Amino acid sequence: MFPFSSKKQAMLGLDISSTAVKLLELSMNTGRAGTRYRVEAYGVEPLPPNSVVEKNIADVEAVGQAIRKVVKRSGTRAKRAAVAVSGSAVITKIITMPASLSDNEMENQIQLEADQYIPYPLEEVNIDFEVLGPSEKNPEMVDVLLAASRSENVDDRVAALEIAGLTTAVVDVEAYATENAFSLIQDQIPDYNDDFAVAVADIGATITTLNVLHNGKVIYTREQNFGGRQLTEEIQRRYGLSHEEAGMAKRQGGLPDNYVPEVLDPFREAMAQQVSRSLQFFFSSSAYNNVDYIVLAGGSSSIPGVSELLEQKMGTPAMVANPFANMSVSSAVKPQSLSNDAPALMIACGLALRSFD
């Protein structure tokens, strides 16, 4: 069940981040104009503080109740969901196996040989695999992507969904969900072609994740402790507000005149610096010395002016992600709210797309 399995049936994309649960349901219509997706339902529900710590669920009950609330508020009737674990919780390895093996034979062989690739006792991990295609070195062999995560990472998510009355249909990896959603935004990148290296910087509340894609596939992932919570805490400290009040003021405005020059501008600078630093790590560990485009995702990327600042600093064109740009929207969904939350819904969107695998 981890991470590659699915049947065609309505399935929710459910992104459990450190501060919120994000839900998305898509439908697909294939007509003369090609494939069009439609947003059927979506919702965002804040999580109680510390119920998810560094992408690990610390309070299954609290997360389950938040999922129950977001399901109810979104109005969805779907009962199956796809969730993801973070890249740092997953070991992936590409191995080669004889092309003549059936799926069952491959599975048995992987179980027998998995201890060569995975540094945990096998009874403590969930393993899955996906055949990528023929091996370049030997046409009688296939490249197989092996993915393994400690069972508790998967089990806690399954348990939280059960509390909300949902069944876990797919457990994916966040980087692959981002890769999936990227297919919806590549057309928005001017002159995009498969040779482009595109950096997707997902700036969440506490963690910034950089995924670099080449030919539409993730070739590099890095997580750093940095996010929008630092801005919320600075607003709290500077203006004597509670955490909730500071979060509200950050979104809705109404702060004193010195907020932009003294609080927001330095945070924007810090964001640009973090993305730039993550990219430097990528350049130093690969044969690349530049990327063709930067896409900003995550809740903090909707702060005005960030993409322009990054473009100016890095000399690389940048944009804020909107995976819904070419989608229609059900009458139950408020287009303005969806548009505001769009950059934060990349992972949920990639997961919701698993309905159509």
Solvent accessible surface area in square Angstrom, and as a share of the most:
residue,aa,sasa,rsa
1,M,101,0.45
2,F,1,0.00
3,P,0,0.00
4,F,39,0.16
5,S,43,0.28
6,S,41,0.26
7,K,149,0.63
8,K,146,0.62
9,Q,108,0.48
10,A,52,0.40
11,M,0,0.00
12,L,0,0.00
13,G,0,0.00
14,L,0,0.00
15,D,8,0.04
16,I,6,0.03
17,S,24,0.16
18,S,13,0.09
19,T,45,0.26
20,A,12,0.10
21,V,0,0.00
22,K,26,0.11
23,L,0,0.00
24,L,0,0.00
25,E,23,0.10
26,L,5,0.03
27,S,38,0.25
28,M,77,0.34
29,N,105,0.54
30,T,96,0.56
31,G,45,0.43
32,R,253,0.92
33,A,101,0.78
34,G,33,0.32
35,T,68,0.39
36,R,112,0.41
37,Y,43,0.16
38,R,101,0.37
39,V,0,0.00
40,E,43,0.19
41,A,4,0.03
42,Y,30,0.11
43,G,7,0.07
44,V,48,0.28
45,E,14,0.06
46,P,92,0.58
47,L,15,0.08
48,P,64,0.40
49,P,104,0.66
50,N,104,0.53
51,S,3,0.02
52,V,6,0.03
53,V,73,0.42
54,E,108,0.48
55,K,27,0.11
56,N,80,0.41
57,I,14,0.07
58,A,68,0.53
59,D,62,0.32
60,V,40,0.23
61,E,93,0.42
62,A,18,0.14
63,V,0,0.00
64,G,0,0.00
65,Q,71,0.31
66,A,5,0.04
67,I,0,0.00
68,R,116,0.42
69,K,114,0.48
70,V,0,0.00
71,V,17,0.10
72,K,171,0.72
73,R,158,0.58
74,S,15,0.10
75,G,58,0.55
76,T,17,0.10
77,R,222,0.81
78,A,11,0.09
79,K,118,0.50
80,R,42,0.15
81,A,0,0.00
82,A,0,0.00
83,V,1,0.00
84,A,8,0.06
85,V,1,0.00
86,S,5,0.03
87,G,24,0.23
88,S,92,0.59
89,A,28,0.21
90,V,18,0.11
91,I,51,0.26
92,T,63,0.37
93,K,91,0.39
94,I,106,0.54
95,I,15,0.07
96,T,72,0.42
97,M,4,0.02
98,P,46,0.29
99,A,49,0.38
100,S,103,0.66
101,L,41,0.20
102,S,56,0.36
103,D,100,0.52
104,N,109,0.56
105,E,88,0.39
106,M,5,0.02
107,E,82,0.37
108,N,94,0.48
109,Q,55,0.25
110,I,3,0.01
111,Q,90,0.40
112,L,146,0.73
113,E,49,0.22
114,A,0,0.00
115,D,92,0.48
116,Q,128,0.57
117,Y,50,0.19
118,I,8,0.04
119,P,105,0.66
120,Y,73,0.28
121,P,68,0.43
122,L,55,0.27
123,E,147,0.66
124,E,68,0.30
125,V,15,0.09
126,N,37,0.19
127,I,32,0.16
128,D,22,0.12
129,F,29,0.12
130,E,73,0.33
131,V,65,0.37
132,L,91,0.45
133,G,18,0.18
134,P,108,0.68
135,S,10,0.06
136,E,175,0.79
137,K,195,0.83
138,N,61,0.31
139,P,116,0.73
140,E,133,0.60
141,M,51,0.23
142,V,17,0.10
143,D,36,0.19
144,V,0,0.00
145,L,17,0.09
146,L,3,0.01
147,A,0,0.00
148,A,2,0.02
149,S,2,0.01
150,R,81,0.30
151,S,23,0.15
152,E,103,0.46
153,N,20,0.10
154,V,1,0.01
155,D,76,0.39
156,D,41,0.21
157,R,3,0.01
158,V,34,0.20
159,A,38,0.29
160,A,0,0.00
161,L,0,0.00
162,E,116,0.52
163,I,44,0.22
164,A,8,0.07
165,G,47,0.45
166,L,5,0.03
167,T,83,0.48
168,T,12,0.07
169,A,17,0.13
170,V,0,0.00
171,V,0,0.00
172,D,2,0.01
173,V,5,0.03
174,E,13,0.06
175,A,10,0.08
176,Y,49,0.18
177,A,0,0.00
178,T,4,0.02
179,E,31,0.14
180,N,43,0.22
181,A,0,0.00
182,F,1,0.01
183,S,61,0.39
184,L,31,0.16
185,I,0,0.00
186,Q,48,0.21
187,D,117,0.61
188,Q,56,0.25
189,I,4,0.02
190,P,83,0.52
191,D,130,0.67
192,Y,42,0.16
193,N,73,0.37
194,D,87,0.45
195,D,111,0.57
196,F,33,0.14
197,A,4,0.03
198,V,1,0.00
199,A,0,0.00
200,V,1,0.00
201,A,1,0.00
202,D,25,0.13
203,I,1,0.00
204,G,21,0.20
205,A,28,0.21
206,T,33,0.19
207,I,17,0.09
208,T,2,0.01
209,T,13,0.08
210,L,1,0.01
211,N,4,0.02
212,V,0,0.00
213,L,1,0.01
214,H,53,0.23
215,N,83,0.43
216,G,19,0.18
217,K,123,0.52
218,V,32,0.19
219,I,79,0.40
220,Y,41,0.16
221,T,54,0.32
222,R,72,0.26
223,E,50,0.22
224,Q,28,0.12
225,N,117,0.60
226,F,8,0.03
227,G,0,0.00
228,G,4,0.03
229,R,70,0.26
230,Q,88,0.39
231,L,2,0.01
232,T,8,0.05
233,E,83,0.37
234,E,48,0.22
235,I,0,0.00
236,Q,52,0.23
237,R,169,0.62
238,R,91,0.33
239,Y,47,0.18
240,G,70,0.67
241,L,52,0.26
242,S,49,0.32
243,H,74,0.33
244,E,122,0.55
245,E,92,0.41
246,A,0,0.00
247,G,10,0.10
248,M,95,0.43
249,A,16,0.12
250,K,62,0.26
251,R,171,0.63
252,Q,135,0.60
253,G,42,0.40
254,G,87,0.84
255,L,30,0.15
256,P,71,0.45
257,D,142,0.74
258,N,54,0.28
259,Y,26,0.10
260,V,71,0.41
261,P,79,0.50
262,E,85,0.38
263,V,4,0.02
264,L,19,0.09
265,D,52,0.27
266,P,68,0.43
267,F,16,0.07
268,R,38,0.14
269,E,75,0.34
270,A,34,0.26
271,M,0,0.00
272,A,0,0.00
273,Q,98,0.44
274,Q,28,0.13
275,V,2,0.01
276,S,25,0.16
277,R,105,0.38
278,S,2,0.01
279,L,0,0.00
280,Q,97,0.43
281,F,87,0.36
282,F,3,0.01
283,F,34,0.14
284,S,96,0.62
285,S,81,0.53
286,S,43,0.28
287,A,110,0.85
288,Y,66,0.25
289,N,126,0.65
290,N,87,0.44
291,V,6,0.03
292,D,54,0.28
293,Y,22,0.08
294,I,0,0.00
295,V,0,0.00
296,L,0,0.00
297,A,0,0.00
298,G,5,0.05
299,G,43,0.41
300,S,9,0.06
301,S,1,0.00
302,S,60,0.39
303,I,24,0.12
304,P,102,0.64
305,G,33,0.31
306,V,2,0.01
307,S,15,0.09
308,E,109,0.49
309,L,32,0.16
310,L,0,0.00
311,E,74,0.33
312,Q,145,0.64
313,K,101,0.43
314,M,44,0.20
315,G,68,0.65
316,T,14,0.08
317,P,59,0.37
318,A,11,0.09
319,M,31,0.14
320,V,56,0.32
321,A,1,0.01
322,N,49,0.25
323,P,3,0.02
324,F,14,0.06
325,A,54,0.42
326,N,92,0.47
327,M,19,0.09
328,S,46,0.30
329,V,50,0.29
330,S,8,0.05
331,S,125,0.80
332,A,83,0.65
333,V,11,0.06
334,K,149,0.63
335,P,91,0.57
336,Q,124,0.55
337,S,41,0.26
338,L,5,0.03
339,S,61,0.39
340,N,88,0.45
341,D,43,0.22
342,A,1,0.01
343,P,7,0.05
344,A,19,0.15
345,L,0,0.00
346,M,1,0.00
347,I,17,0.09
348,A,0,0.00
349,C,0,0.00
350,G,0,0.00
351,L,0,0.00
352,A,0,0.00
353,L,13,0.07
354,R,21,0.08
355,S,4,0.03
356,F,44,0.18
357,D,94,0.49
